[in-house]
Amino acid sequence: MSDPTPYTPPKVWTWEKGNGGQFASINRPVAGPTHDKDLPVGRHPMQLYSLATPNGVKVTVLLEELLAAGHTGAEYDAWLIRINEGDQFGSGFVEVNPNSKIPALMDRSGPEPVRVFESVAIMLHLAEKFDAFLTREARPEMLSWLFWQMGSAPYLGGGFGHFYAYAPEKWKYPIDRFAMEAKRQLDVLDRHLADRDWMAGGTYTIADMAIWAWYGQLVLGRLYNAAEFLDVASYTNVLRWAETIDARPAVLRGRMVNRAFGEPALQLHERHDASDFDTKTQDKVAPAAG
């Protein structure tokens, strides 16, 4: 399909409620709740409200890695937030995250509950709380890559992913623009990983987990059905790194949690205990510690 006719912006923008393609029903130009709904609370210190999108997977991978490393205080309940049905606009969720985006965490381990929102803020909170998956000798490098991911992934997801996979029509200009940027970002990673195993220092950190959730899953063919289009196989260093992380049992568990789409055997809508990883996956998943 050819590009649309040139668009002249009006003097004052107004919302066309049906505009927005696949996500038109949940996109709106105002914040705040649309309905009253309390959030459930389980028995563990950490209460996570999420969905297994890349941003949600970042946090569940870290929680499963913490448990596998013996940090029993990281035990958590993970509650499914169906964003296509507007769960993120319930009054209880908005109290935890006024931005109405997943994931959101309530840390109930102290005398007063503490809310944490934005995926990397949650990751930093947990990693610092348990002093795990950080690197002291390369902390500036780790933080740089962690925040690189936060600044770069919107061009991959909201940019390339939206126009390539979700927009109501395929338009050449935005797809070309964001495909070019997605490939540039992959090249940044590929060059960086050419002579190192991990993103920062000599150890696996939250920077690896955060970047893997987006770019690792992209090169493994799990995002937007775009692996061939972006020629992801040519980024051999990224692919090696992604496959190494993907082979970790905690990573497989983490990407299953709050997953309500795709292969049924890899879906665990809610997670309240390690035993929730049922017999369908026991041949693939080692039970978590704690």
SULMOWO-V419410 format. One record per backbone hydrogen bond with DSSP energy under -1.0 kcal/mol. CO is the residue of the C=O (numbers start at 1). NH is the residue of the N-H. E is the energy in kcal/mol with one decimal. If there is no record, write none. Layout:
BEGIN
co:CO nh:NH e:E
co:CO nh:NH e:E
END
This chain:
BEGIN
co:16 nh:19 e:-2.4
co:20 nh:23 e:-1.4
co:21 nh:24 e:-1.9
co:23 nh:26 e:-1.3
co:23 nh:27 e:-1.4
co:35 nh:91 e:-1.8
co:37 nh:92 e:-2.3
co:45 nh:108 e:-3.4
co:46 nh:77 e:-2.4
co:47 nh:106 e:-2.6
co:48 nh:79 e:-3.3
co:49 nh:104 e:-1.8
co:50 nh:81 e:-2.8
co:51 nh:53 e:-1.9
co:53 nh:57 e:-2.9
co:54 nh:58 e:-1.7
co:56 nh:60 e:-1.8
co:57 nh:61 e:-2.6
co:58 nh:62 e:-1.7
co:59 nh:63 e:-2.6
co:60 nh:64 e:-2.3
co:61 nh:65 e:-2.4
co:62 nh:66 e:-2.7
co:63 nh:67 e:-2.2
co:64 nh:68 e:-2.3
co:65 nh:69 e:-1.7
co:66 nh:71 e:-2.5
co:67 nh:70 e:-1.6
co:70 nh:72 e:-1.6
co:71 nh:74 e:-2.0
co:72 nh:75 e:-1.7
co:75 nh:46 e:-1.6
co:77 nh:48 e:-3.2
co:78 nh:271 e:-1.6
co:79 nh:50 e:-2.5
co:81 nh:83 e:-1.2
co:82 nh:85 e:-1.2
co:82 nh:87 e:-1.8
co:83 nh:86 e:-1.2
co:86 nh:89 e:-2.0
co:87 nh:90 e:-1.8
co:89 nh:34 e:-2.4
co:89 nh:35 e:-1.1
co:90 nh:94 e:-2.4
co:91 nh:95 e:-1.5
co:92 nh:96 e:-1.1
co:93 nh:97 e:-3.1
co:97 nh:100 e:-2.1
co:104 nh:49 e:-2.7
co:105 nh:116 e:-2.6
co:106 nh:47 e:-2.3
co:107 nh:114 e:-2.1
co:114 nh:107 e:-3.1
co:116 nh:105 e:-2.7
co:118 nh:122 e:-2.2
co:119 nh:123 e:-2.2
co:120 nh:124 e:-2.7
co:121 nh:125 e:-2.4
co:122 nh:126 e:-2.5
co:123 nh:127 e:-2.9
co:124 nh:128 e:-2.5
co:125 nh:129 e:-2.0
co:126 nh:130 e:-2.2
co:127 nh:132 e:-2.0
co:133 nh:206 e:-2.1
co:136 nh:139 e:-1.1
co:138 nh:142 e:-2.7
co:139 nh:143 e:-2.9
co:140 nh:144 e:-2.2
co:141 nh:145 e:-2.3
co:142 nh:146 e:-2.4
co:143 nh:147 e:-2.5
co:144 nh:148 e:-1.8
co:145 nh:149 e:-2.0
co:146 nh:150 e:-1.3
co:147 nh:151 e:-2.0
co:148 nh:152 e:-2.3
co:149 nh:153 e:-2.7
co:152 nh:155 e:-1.6
co:153 nh:157 e:-3.3
co:154 nh:159 e:-1.3
co:155 nh:160 e:-2.8
co:156 nh:161 e:-3.3
co:157 nh:162 e:-1.6
co:159 nh:163 e:-2.1
co:160 nh:164 e:-2.9
co:161 nh:165 e:-2.3
co:162 nh:166 e:-1.6
co:162 nh:167 e:-2.6
co:166 nh:22 e:-1.1
co:171 nh:175 e:-1.7
co:172 nh:176 e:-3.0
co:173 nh:177 e:-2.7
co:174 nh:178 e:-2.5
co:175 nh:179 e:-2.4
co:176 nh:180 e:-2.1
co:177 nh:181 e:-1.4
co:178 nh:182 e:-2.6
co:179 nh:183 e:-2.4
co:180 nh:184 e:-2.0
co:181 nh:185 e:-2.4
co:182 nh:186 e:-2.2
co:183 nh:187 e:-2.1
co:184 nh:188 e:-2.1
co:185 nh:189 e:-2.2
co:186 nh:190 e:-2.7
co:187 nh:191 e:-2.5
co:188 nh:192 e:-1.9
co:189 nh:193 e:-2.6
co:200 nh:203 e:-1.0
co:205 nh:209 e:-1.7
co:206 nh:210 e:-2.5
co:207 nh:211 e:-2.2
co:208 nh:212 e:-2.8
co:209 nh:213 e:-1.9
co:211 nh:215 e:-2.4
co:212 nh:217 e:-2.0
co:214 nh:218 e:-1.5
co:215 nh:219 e:-2.2
co:216 nh:220 e:-1.4
co:217 nh:222 e:-2.9
co:218 nh:221 e:-1.5
co:223 nh:226 e:-1.4
co:226 nh:230 e:-2.4
co:227 nh:232 e:-2.2
co:228 nh:231 e:-1.0
co:231 nh:234 e:-1.7
co:232 nh:235 e:-1.8
co:234 nh:236 e:-1.5
co:235 nh:239 e:-2.3
co:236 nh:240 e:-2.3
co:237 nh:241 e:-2.2
co:238 nh:242 e:-2.8
co:239 nh:243 e:-2.5
co:240 nh:244 e:-1.9
co:241 nh:245 e:-2.0
co:242 nh:246 e:-2.5
co:243 nh:247 e:-1.3
co:245 nh:248 e:-1.8
co:248 nh:252 e:-1.7
co:249 nh:253 e:-2.3
co:250 nh:254 e:-2.6
co:251 nh:255 e:-2.2
co:253 nh:257 e:-1.4
co:256 nh:259 e:-1.8
co:256 nh:268 e:-1.9
co:258 nh:52 e:-2.0
co:263 nh:266 e:-1.9
co:264 nh:267 e:-1.9
co:268 nh:258 e:-2.6
co:271 nh:78 e:-3.0
co:273 nh:276 e:-2.2
co:274 nh:277 e:-1.5
co:276 nh:278 e:-1.5
co:278 nh:281 e:-2.0
co:281 nh:284 e:-1.9
co:281 nh:285 e:-2.5
END
